């Protein structure tokens, strides 16, 4: 029984021993993802000192993401999607239970964005639709974060 516990707790370096930069996808280190929620779960939360400033940064990223998609700037779109997810993961705890349906919508939209920017073939319409939905959802939740 002790051996089983020892094996389950791990005898080597665990995933938590791996240092990643906030906003980076842990999947880059070889982990596989099955869907949009998995991709969001693999993003490291951003370090934020000021909630209102982080909320403004997220709003700005949501607005500029569409431009990156429309101009086929994949690297910038991926960078912005990962940063949006990292900021959201840090901010979502401050949203509380104010609007649980909007919080869930934001998480679904971010997961969809992360999945879509990682796809071999871009569906620009889907990316722009997800971005707009994300904009609307965050606009509704933002006051709860900054009050």
Z-matrix of the N, CA and C atoms (Angstrom, degrees):
N
C 1 1.447
C 2 1.531 1 110.76
N 3 1.321 2 117.18 1 -41.44
C 4 1.464 3 120.96 2 179.00
C 5 1.530 4 110.61 3 -62.28
N 6 1.328 5 115.81 4 -37.08
C 7 1.457 6 120.22 5 179.43
C 8 1.526 7 110.70 6 -63.41
N 9 1.329 8 116.59 7 -41.21
C 10 1.460 9 121.18 8 179.33
C 11 1.525 10 109.78 9 -62.60
N 12 1.324 11 117.28 10 -44.81
C 13 1.461 12 120.87 11 179.14
C 14 1.523 13 110.17 12 -62.30
N 15 1.320 14 116.39 13 -43.14
C 16 1.464 15 121.11 14 179.07
C 17 1.524 16 110.87 15 -61.22
N 18 1.315 17 116.76 16 -43.44
C 19 1.463 18 120.74 17 -179.68
C 20 1.524 19 111.69 18 -67.76
N 21 1.337 20 115.90 19 -37.95
C 22 1.457 21 119.40 20 -179.78
C 23 1.522 22 111.98 21 -69.51
N 24 1.319 23 117.12 22 -33.35
C 25 1.462 24 119.32 23 179.38
C 26 1.512 25 111.58 24 -78.66
N 27 1.308 26 116.63 25 -16.70
C 28 1.465 27 121.00 26 175.71
C 29 1.511 28 112.04 27 92.46
N 30 1.284 29 114.53 28 139.46
C 31 1.454 30 119.08 29 179.97
C 32 1.521 31 111.51 30 -113.82
N 33 1.317 32 117.96 31 0.27
C 34 1.463 33 121.53 32 178.64
C 35 1.512 34 109.49 33 -120.38
N 36 1.308 35 115.77 34 -163.55
C 37 1.457 36 120.90 35 178.78
C 38 1.518 37 109.00 36 -69.67
N 39 1.301 38 115.56 37 131.37
C 40 1.460 39 119.74 38 179.49
C 41 1.516 40 109.35 39 -90.22
N 42 1.334 41 115.92 40 170.44
C 43 1.460 42 120.45 41 179.18
C 44 1.520 43 110.31 42 -63.01
N 45 1.345 44 117.35 43 -28.96
C 46 1.450 45 119.45 44 -179.50
C 47 1.522 46 111.90 45 -73.70
N 48 1.335 47 118.27 46 -14.56
C 49 1.456 48 121.09 47 177.17
C 50 1.523 49 111.35 48 -76.68
N 51 1.311 50 116.57 49 -18.09
C 52 1.456 51 121.46 50 -178.03
C 53 1.520 52 108.65 51 -79.05
N 54 1.301 53 116.55 52 124.43
C 55 1.463 54 120.76 53 178.70
C 56 1.520 55 108.41 54 -89.56
N 57 1.324 56 115.51 55 130.39
C 58 1.451 57 119.89 56 176.05
C 59 1.511 58 108.34 57 -127.01
N 60 1.287 59 114.98 58 156.18
C 61 1.443 60 120.93 59 177.25
C 62 1.521 61 107.87 60 -77.47
N 63 1.359 62 118.41 61 135.87
C 64 1.455 63 119.77 62 178.41
C 65 1.520 64 110.70 63 -54.19
N 66 1.326 65 116.08 64 137.47
C 67 1.454 66 121.20 65 -179.65
C 68 1.503 67 114.09 66 88.70
N 69 1.304 68 117.85 67 -5.23
C 70 1.459 69 120.83 68 178.28
C 71 1.519 70 109.42 69 -91.68
N 72 1.303 71 115.35 70 148.22
C 73 1.452 72 120.89 71 179.28
C 74 1.518 73 108.72 72 -81.03
N 75 1.314 74 115.73 73 124.67
C 76 1.455 75 120.41 74 178.36
C 77 1.520 76 109.67 75 -64.30
N 78 1.327 77 116.90 76 -23.46
C 79 1.464 78 121.29 77 -179.35
C 80 1.522 79 111.74 78 -61.58
N 81 1.330 80 117.39 79 -21.44
C 82 1.462 81 119.63 80 177.99
C 83 1.516 82 111.52 81 -61.96
N 84 1.334 83 116.79 82 -19.85
C 85 1.460 84 120.08 83 -179.71
C 86 1.520 85 111.76 84 -88.35
N 87 1.331 86 117.42 85 10.03
C 88 1.453 87 120.01 86 173.36
C 89 1.516 88 114.89 87 113.36
N 90 1.337 89 118.48 88 -7.33
C 91 1.451 90 119.51 89 179.07
C 92 1.520 91 109.22 90 -71.82
N 93 1.330 92 115.82 91 148.23
C 94 1.461 93 121.22 92 179.87
C 95 1.526 94 109.09 93 -98.84
N 96 1.325 95 116.03 94 150.15
C 97 1.451 96 121.05 95 174.99
C 98 1.517 97 108.44 96 -123.75
N 99 1.321 98 114.71 97 149.95
C 100 1.453 99 119.66 98 -179.39
C 101 1.520 100 112.91 99 -107.06
N 102 1.316 101 117.96 100 -20.74
C 103 1.443 102 118.53 101 -177.08
C 104 1.506 103 112.16 102 -163.36
N 105 1.355 104 113.65 103 -175.36
C 106 1.451 105 118.64 104 -173.51
C 107 1.517 106 113.08 105 -65.00
N 108 1.316 107 118.87 106 -37.84
C 109 1.461 108 119.78 107 178.48
C 110 1.522 109 110.55 108 -65.91
N 111 1.326 110 117.85 109 -35.87
C 112 1.457 111 120.68 110 177.93
C 113 1.521 112 110.58 111 -63.01
N 114 1.306 113 116.86 112 -42.50
C 115 1.468 114 119.86 113 -179.66
C 116 1.522 115 110.61 114 -62.58
N 117 1.309 116 117.47 115 -41.65
C 118 1.458 117 120.96 116 178.45
C 119 1.524 118 110.53 117 -64.99
N 120 1.322 119 116.26 118 -39.53
C 121 1.465 120 120.25 119 -179.51
C 122 1.520 121 111.70 120 -64.69
N 123 1.309 122 117.79 121 -25.60
C 124 1.458 123 121.66 122 -177.69
C 125 1.529 124 113.90 123 -84.96
N 126 1.315 125 116.77 124 -4.91
C 127 1.466 126 120.06 125 178.82
C 128 1.524 127 109.06 126 -82.77
N 129 1.304 128 115.22 127 133.33
C 130 1.468 129 122.13 128 177.13
C 131 1.528 130 108.85 129 -77.47
N 132 1.325 131 117.38 130 133.26
C 133 1.462 132 121.76 131 178.86
C 134 1.527 133 110.52 132 -62.97
N 135 1.321 134 115.53 133 143.73
C 136 1.469 135 121.25 134 179.06
C 137 1.522 136 109.83 135 -77.31
N 138 1.307 137 115.28 136 149.44
C 139 1.463 138 120.91 137 172.34
C 140 1.525 139 106.85 138 -83.01
N 141 1.326 140 116.33 139 118.74
C 142 1.463 141 119.06 140 178.44
C 143 1.523 142 108.85 141 -124.72
N 144 1.325 143 114.56 142 143.16
C 145 1.459 144 120.62 143 178.15
C 146 1.517 145 111.16 144 -105.93
N 147 1.312 146 115.90 145 -27.62
C 148 1.454 147 121.57 146 -173.22
C 149 1.532 148 108.79 147 -131.94
N 150 1.328 149 116.26 148 110.31
C 151 1.467 150 120.98 149 -176.21
C 152 1.531 151 112.06 150 -60.27
N 153 1.336 152 119.93 151 -48.35
C 154 1.472 153 118.24 152 179.64
C 155 1.533 154 113.23 153 -59.40
N 156 1.324 155 117.71 154 -39.27
C 157 1.472 156 120.22 155 178.67
C 158 1.521 157 111.27 156 -66.53
N 159 1.321 158 116.93 157 -39.87
C 160 1.464 159 120.84 158 178.10
C 161 1.526 160 110.26 159 -65.75
N 162 1.334 161 116.83 160 -38.73
C 163 1.466 162 120.46 161 177.92
C 164 1.527 163 110.44 162 -64.50
N 165 1.330 164 116.93 163 -39.53
C 166 1.469 165 120.55 164 177.13
C 167 1.528 166 111.13 165 -66.00
N 168 1.330 167 116.30 166 -39.77
C 169 1.463 168 119.53 167 178.17
C 170 1.525 169 110.50 168 -62.76
N 171 1.331 170 116.54 169 -41.67
C 172 1.462 171 119.99 170 179.28
C 173 1.526 172 110.40 171 -64.06
N 174 1.330 173 116.99 172 -42.62
C 175 1.463 174 120.67 173 177.31
C 176 1.529 175 110.54 174 -58.80
N 177 1.311 176 116.60 175 -44.74
C 178 1.463 177 121.44 176 179.66
C 179 1.529 178 111.46 177 -62.92
N 180 1.325 179 116.59 178 -43.41
C 181 1.467 180 120.30 179 178.99
C 182 1.524 181 111.79 180 -63.59
N 183 1.322 182 116.21 181 -40.57
C 184 1.467 183 120.05 182 178.80
C 185 1.528 184 109.55 183 -60.61
N 186 1.331 185 116.12 184 -40.96
C 187 1.466 186 120.13 185 -179.39
C 188 1.529 187 112.20 186 -69.49
N 189 1.327 188 117.91 187 -39.84
C 190 1.468 189 120.31 188 -176.05
C 191 1.527 190 113.29 189 -84.61
N 192 1.326 191 117.11 190 -14.48
C 193 1.462 192 120.73 191 178.96
C 194 1.532 193 110.55 192 -58.80
N 195 1.325 194 116.07 193 -41.78
C 196 1.468 195 120.74 194 -179.34
C 197 1.532 196 110.71 195 -58.04
N 198 1.321 197 117.11 196 -40.68
C 199 1.464 198 121.22 197 179.33
C 200 1.522 199 111.09 198 -62.69
N 201 1.318 200 116.72 199 -42.37
C 202 1.472 201 120.53 200 178.65
C 203 1.523 202 110.66 201 -62.49
N 204 1.330 203 116.48 202 -40.46
C 205 1.467 204 120.62 203 179.66
C 206 1.526 205 110.00 204 -66.86
N 207 1.326 206 116.51 205 -47.99
C 208 1.466 207 120.15 206 -177.69
C 209 1.524 208 112.61 207 -63.04
N 210 1.328 209 117.25 208 -29.33
C 211 1.466 210 120.20 209 -179.44
C 212 1.530 211 112.41 210 -93.87
N 213 1.332 212 116.62 211 9.27
C 214 1.471 213 122.41 212 179.16
C 215 1.528 214 113.29 213 58.28
N 216 1.316 215 116.68 214 30.28
C 217 1.464 216 121.21 215 177.74
C 218 1.530 217 108.21 216 -88.53
N 219 1.325 218 115.34 217 82.07
C 220 1.464 219 121.52 218 -175.48
C 221 1.522 220 112.47 219 -59.45
N 222 1.318 221 117.07 220 -44.81
C 223 1.461 222 119.68 221 -178.22
C 224 1.526 223 111.17 222 -60.39
N 225 1.323 224 116.34 223 -44.48
C 226 1.462 225 120.57 224 179.80
C 227 1.527 226 110.80 225 -67.92
N 228 1.314 227 117.71 226 -40.42
C 229 1.463 228 120.78 227 178.88
C 230 1.526 229 110.96 228 -62.68
N 231 1.316 230 116.96 229 -42.94
C 232 1.469 231 120.73 230 178.21
C 233 1.523 232 109.78 231 -64.36
N 234 1.335 233 117.05 232 -44.85
C 235 1.462 234 121.13 233 179.58
C 236 1.526 235 110.76 234 -59.74
N 237 1.324 236 116.27 235 -45.04
C 238 1.459 237 120.07 236 -179.47
C 239 1.521 238 111.41 237 -67.64
N 240 1.322 239 117.72 238 -40.98
C 241 1.467 240 120.88 239 178.91
C 242 1.525 241 110.70 240 -61.29
N 243 1.321 242 116.74 241 -43.87
C 244 1.463 243 120.38 242 179.51
C 245 1.525 244 111.36 243 -66.43
N 246 1.329 245 116.92 244 -39.21
C 247 1.468 246 120.17 245 178.72
C 248 1.526 247 110.24 246 -68.14
N 249 1.340 248 117.88 247 -40.05
C 250 1.463 249 120.51 248 177.37
C 251 1.523 250 110.11 249 -59.65
N 252 1.317 251 116.26 250 -45.42
C 253 1.465 252 120.52 251 -179.61
C 254 1.524 253 110.99 252 -64.28
N 255 1.323 254 117.31 253 -41.53
C 256 1.466 255 121.02 254 179.88
C 257 1.528 256 110.85 255 -64.05
N 258 1.322 257 116.58 256 -43.31
C 259 1.464 258 119.99 257 177.82
C 260 1.521 259 110.79 258 -64.24
N 261 1.332 260 116.41 259 -44.60
C 262 1.456 261 119.81 260 -179.40
C 263 1.525 262 111.26 261 -60.66
N 264 1.312 263 116.91 262 -41.83
C 265 1.463 264 119.83 263 -179.95
C 266 1.522 265 111.00 264 -60.73
N 267 1.315 266 117.18 265 -33.38
C 268 1.461 267 120.29 266 177.40
C 269 1.527 268 111.59 267 -78.33
N 270 1.311 269 117.09 268 -36.82
C 271 1.461 270 121.21 269 -176.51
C 272 1.523 271 113.62 270 -81.53
N 273 1.314 272 117.65 271 -28.30
C 274 1.469 273 120.68 272 -171.49
C 275 1.521 274 112.70 273 -59.91
N 276 1.314 275 117.96 274 -30.52
C 277 1.460 276 120.30 275 177.44
C 278 1.514 277 112.21 276 -64.36
N 279 1.325 278 116.93 277 -27.82
C 280 1.460 279 121.55 278 178.54
C 281 1.523 280 112.32 279 -80.35
N 282 1.323 281 116.97 280 -15.01
C 283 1.461 282 120.43 281 -179.78
C 284 1.518 283 110.70 282 -71.69
N 285 1.341 284 115.50 283 -23.75
C 286 1.457 285 119.82 284 178.94
C 287 1.509 286 111.70 285 58.95
N 288 1.289 287 114.54 286 -146.50
C 289 1.463 288 119.76 287 -179.56
C 290 1.517 289 110.60 288 -104.98
N 291 1.335 290 116.39 289 24.13
C 292 1.460 291 120.85 290 -177.56
C 293 1.527 292 111.82 291 -56.78
N 294 1.305 293 117.25 292 -50.44
C 295 1.460 294 122.05 293 -178.05
C 296 1.520 295 108.90 294 -143.12
N 297 1.324 296 117.68 295 77.06
C 298 1.467 297 119.79 296 -174.32
C 299 1.528 298 113.86 297 -59.17
N 300 1.323 299 117.89 298 -31.67
C 301 1.463 300 119.66 299 179.72
C 302 1.529 301 110.92 300 -69.92
N 303 1.318 302 117.48 301 -35.41
C 304 1.470 303 120.84 302 177.57
C 305 1.529 304 110.79 303 -71.82
N 306 1.333 305 116.69 304 -38.71
C 307 1.467 306 120.70 305 177.47
C 308 1.521 307 109.26 306 -60.47
N 309 1.330 308 116.58 307 -44.04
C 310 1.466 309 121.24 308 178.72
C 311 1.535 310 110.49 309 -64.20
N 312 1.329 311 116.81 310 -40.66
C 313 1.467 312 120.92 311 178.10
C 314 1.527 313 110.27 312 -60.83
N 315 1.326 314 117.00 313 -45.15
C 316 1.469 315 120.92 314 -179.86
C 317 1.522 316 110.09 315 -60.96
N 318 1.321 317 116.44 316 -44.54
C 319 1.464 318 119.96 317 179.75
C 320 1.527 319 111.48 318 -63.35
N 321 1.327 320 116.66 319 -41.42
C 322 1.472 321 120.12 320 177.26
C 323 1.531 322 111.24 321 -64.81
N 324 1.334 323 116.24 322 -42.97
C 325 1.464 324 120.11 323 179.52
C 326 1.526 325 111.27 324 -64.24
N 327 1.330 326 116.81 325 -44.65
C 328 1.467 327 119.67 326 178.65
C 329 1.520 328 111.27 327 -63.13
N 330 1.326 329 116.29 328 -41.66
C 331 1.462 330 119.68 329 176.66
C 332 1.515 331 111.35 330 -60.82
N 333 1.329 332 116.09 331 -41.49
C 334 1.460 333 120.61 332 177.60
C 335 1.518 334 112.50 333 -64.83
N 336 1.329 335 116.52 334 -40.32
C 337 1.466 336 121.04 335 177.75
C 338 1.524 337 110.07 336 -62.61
N 339 1.329 338 116.68 337 -46.67
C 340 1.466 339 120.42 338 -179.64
C 341 1.524 340 111.33 339 -61.62
N 342 1.321 341 115.74 340 -40.33
C 343 1.465 342 120.28 341 178.57
C 344 1.533 343 110.55 342 -66.48
N 345 1.333 344 116.36 343 -43.92
C 346 1.464 345 120.79 344 -175.66
C 347 1.531 346 112.52 345 -69.86
N 348 1.338 347 118.37 346 -36.47
C 349 1.472 348 118.64 347 179.62
C 350 1.520 349 111.43 348 -72.93
N 351 1.335 350 116.59 349 -21.35
C 352 1.467 351 120.50 350 179.20
C 353 1.525 352 112.30 351 -86.00
N 354 1.336 353 117.01 352 -11.05
C 355 1.464 354 120.97 353 -177.67
C 356 1.527 355 110.92 354 -68.29
N 357 1.318 356 115.35 355 147.06
C 358 1.468 357 120.83 356 178.24
C 359 1.529 358 110.82 357 -62.59
N 360 1.313 359 116.10 358 -41.94
C 361 1.468 360 122.03 359 177.92
C 362 1.521 361 108.52 360 -107.34
N 363 1.313 362 117.01 361 121.28
C 364 1.459 363 121.71 362 179.62
C 365 1.512 364 110.91 363 -78.29
N 366 1.316 365 115.65 364 136.81
C 367 1.452 366 122.61 365 170.31
C 368 1.530 367 105.23 366 -108.35
N 369 1.326 368 115.76 367 91.61
C 370 1.466 369 120.54 368 -174.87
C 371 1.521 370 112.30 369 -59.64
N 372 1.321 371 116.15 370 -38.47
C 373 1.461 372 119.30 371 -179.91
C 374 1.518 373 110.15 372 -61.90
N 375 1.312 374 116.87 373 -44.79
C 376 1.469 375 120.94 374 178.68
C 377 1.526 376 110.69 375 -62.98
N 378 1.324 377 117.25 376 -44.64
C 379 1.464 378 120.89 377 179.55
C 380 1.525 379 111.50 378 -60.69
N 381 1.318 380 116.74 379 -43.42
C 382 1.464 381 120.53 380 -179.75
C 383 1.525 382 110.51 381 -68.80
N 384 1.332 383 117.42 382 -39.49
C 385 1.469 384 120.53 383 176.85
C 386 1.526 385 111.52 384 -63.01
N 387 1.330 386 116.59 385 -43.88
C 388 1.471 387 120.49 386 177.71
C 389 1.526 388 110.60 387 -62.96
N 390 1.320 389 116.57 388 -40.94
C 391 1.459 390 120.89 389 179.33
C 392 1.528 391 110.70 390 -62.85
N 393 1.317 392 117.32 391 -42.31
C 394 1.465 393 120.82 392 179.58
C 395 1.527 394 110.81 393 -65.63
N 396 1.322 395 116.68 394 -42.85
C 397 1.462 396 120.59 395 177.16
C 398 1.528 397 110.43 396 -62.26
N 399 1.315 398 116.14 397 -40.48
C 400 1.459 399 121.70 398 176.96
C 401 1.527 400 110.23 399 -62.02
N 402 1.314 401 116.46 400 -43.13
C 403 1.465 402 121.52 401 177.96
C 404 1.530 403 110.78 402 -58.63
N 405 1.334 404 115.99 403 -47.98
C 406 1.462 405 119.90 404 -179.06
C 407 1.529 406 111.71 405 -63.68
N 408 1.321 407 116.23 406 -45.42
C 409 1.463 408 119.96 407 -179.49
C 410 1.512 409 112.20 408 -63.40
N 411 1.329 410 117.02 409 -44.66
C 412 1.460 411 119.69 410 -178.67
C 413 1.520 412 111.22 411 -69.12
N 414 1.319 413 117.20 412 -35.38
C 415 1.466 414 120.97 413 176.73
C 416 1.528 415 110.27 414 -57.33
N 417 1.334 416 116.93 415 -38.24
C 418 1.461 417 121.07 416 -179.34
C 419 1.526 418 112.86 417 -75.78
N 420 1.318 419 117.37 418 -31.02
C 421 1.468 420 121.65 419 -177.01
C 422 1.530 421 111.90 420 -88.35
N 423 1.308 422 116.96 421 -26.17
C 424 1.468 423 121.84 422 -173.65
C 425 1.533 424 113.84 423 -53.46
N 426 1.333 425 120.34 424 -41.82
C 427 1.471 426 118.53 425 179.19
C 428 1.534 427 113.51 426 -58.86
N 429 1.318 428 117.43 427 -33.86
C 430 1.469 429 120.34 428 178.34
C 431 1.524 430 111.06 429 -68.35
N 432 1.317 431 117.27 430 -26.02
C 433 1.463 432 121.66 431 -179.86
C 434 1.516 433 112.21 432 -80.23
N 435 1.309 434 116.26 433 -33.06
C 436 1.463 435 120.05 434 -172.37
C 437 1.523 436 113.39 435 -99.73
N 438 1.310 437 118.38 436 0.86
C 439 1.481 438 121.17 437 178.24
C 440 1.495 439 111.43 438 -98.16
